[in-house]
Amino acid sequence: MAKRVKPDGLELKERLVHINRNAKVVTGGRKFSFTAFVVVGDGKGVVGFGRGKAAEVPDAIRKATEDAKKNLIKVPVVDGTIPFEVEAKFGGSKVIMRPAAPGTGVIASAPVRAVLESAGVTDILTKVIGSTNPHTVVRAVLKGLEQLKTPEEFAKLRGVPVEELRRRWKLPGRKVTKEGEIIRR
């Protein structure tokens, strides 16, 4: 399961997913306000989503970024992809995410791509079914990413060695340096 993360010490990059303009009709004319949807991530498995409302666009983006930093989760990224296929639904949007071979790239719509690239996923296949509203799509993707577990967590739950689980899932073996860092291909 995904864990909540504190933003302290993380180099987070923000990506604007969508801006919505609202108009309130008053006696003097129209009064506009803006809602911004922002995704933040460090590219190493931490990602979050936020929403902000304000009278001006920069203020809305700033508020959305602050909100996103309060909702960070840790996503298990295995060799640039997700460990297994996952489906998630939020509102009228259903998102299917499948792991992909190295070199495939991120095959996704713009809102899904923003979340996955912010999380550090480089190879994945996705499909959005139903509503393509950016807000519900992003929430469905995050809900799916929260369901993911690392191969090590699954191996511990099932009582099998990690190598056996990797063989069953057809996951490539990890190459690790002496310092313990994973070498990406």
N, C-alpha and C positions, 0 to 999 in steps of 0.2 A: 504494500500500500504506500501511497505517496505521503511524505511527511511535510509538515509545514516548516518553512525556513524563515529565519530572520534576515533582513537585508544588510545587516552589519558586515562590512568588509567585502561585500560583493561588488564587482564591476558590472552593473546592470545597464543594458542598452534598451532604450524604449523604441517601440514601433507603433505607429498610429494605424489602427485597423479601420476606423470609420468615424466620420463626423456627421452629426445630425443637426439640422437647423430647425428650430421650432419658432412659430410666429403666434403671438398672442395679440388679438385685435382689441385695441382700446380706443377710446374716443379720439385721441390725437393721431391715430394711425395704427401701425403694427409695431409691436415690441418683440425683437428677436432675442433668442437665447440659443446656446449651442451645447450639445452633448458630445463628448469625445470618448471613444473606446480605445484603450491603449494596452499593449502587451509589453511586458518587460521580461528580460531574461539575461543570463550570463553566458549562454552558449555552451554550458558545461552541465546541463541537467536541471537548472533552476529556472522556473518560469512562473509568471503571474499575470493576472488580467484585472484591469480597473476601469471604472467609469466615472467621469466627472462632468458636472454641469456648471455653466457660468454664462455671463452676458457677452464675454469675448472668447474667441477661440484659444488663444494662448493660456488663459486662465483655466479653461476647461481641460486642456491637455495636461497642465501642471497638476490639477486636482485628480485627474485620472491616473497619472503616474504615481502620485502619492498613495492612491487607493490600491493600485496594482502591487506596490511594495508591501502592503499589508497582507496580501493574499498569495504569497509565494509558496510554491510546492516543489519538491525534489522529484525528478522524473528519472527512472532508470534507463539510461541510454547504453546499449550494448553494441560496440563496434559501429557506431553511427546510426543505428536503427533501434526500433523497440524490440523487446525480447519475444513477444508473441502477438498474434492478432487480437484486436480488441474492438468491441462495438459499444457505442454510448449514445444515449438519447437525452436531449434536453428540449423541452417544449415540442415544437414541430420539426425539429432537426434531428436527424440520425446520422452519425458519422462512423464509418468503418475505416480502421487503420490496420494495415498489414506491414510486417517487416519486409525489407527489400535487400537485395544483394548490393555489395559495395559498387558504387559507380552509377546506381540507378538515379539518384537525385531525389528531390522532394516533389512528388507528383501530387499536387493538392491545389485547392482554390486559394485565393488571396488571404482570407481570414485564417484558414487552417495552416497555410504556409507560414504566416507571421508567428503563430504560436510554436510550431514545430522547429522553425529555424532559430527562434529565440531560446528554445530549450536545448539546442545543440544537435538536433536530429538532422542527418545529412542524406539518408536513404530511407524512403518510406513510400508506400502506396496508400492513397486515401480515396474515399468516396463519400460525398454528402448526399443524403437522400431526404427528401421532404423540403422543408423551409430552408432557404439560403440566406435568411436574415443574419448578418454578421454577428450580432450579439448572441443569438441562440446557437449558432455554429461554434463560436469560440467557447462558449460554456460547455457544449457537448464534447469538444475536443479535450478540454481540461478535465471533464468528468471521466473520459476514457483514459487519460494519462494517469489520473489518480488510481485507477484500477490496476495499473501495471506493478509487477513485482520483479525483482532481479532473479536471474537463474539460481543464485545462491540461496535466496529466500525460498524459492520453490523446492529446491533440493532438500533443504532443511525440513520443510513441511511434509514432503513425501517420503523422507528417509532414504533417498537415493543419492549416489555421488553426483557432483556437479557435471563431471565428464559424461556420465550416462544421460543426464538431462539434455546437455548440449548436443549429444549424438541424436537423441530422439527429436529434438527441435531443429536439427540440422543447422545449429549455430556454429560459426567458425570459432576455433580456439583462440584465446587471447594470447598475444605476445606481450610480455611484460619486461621492462628494463630492470636493472639491479636495484634502482631506487623505488620500484613498485609502480611506476607509471605505465599506463597502457599505451602500446605502440599502435597507432591507427594506420591502416593501409590506404 
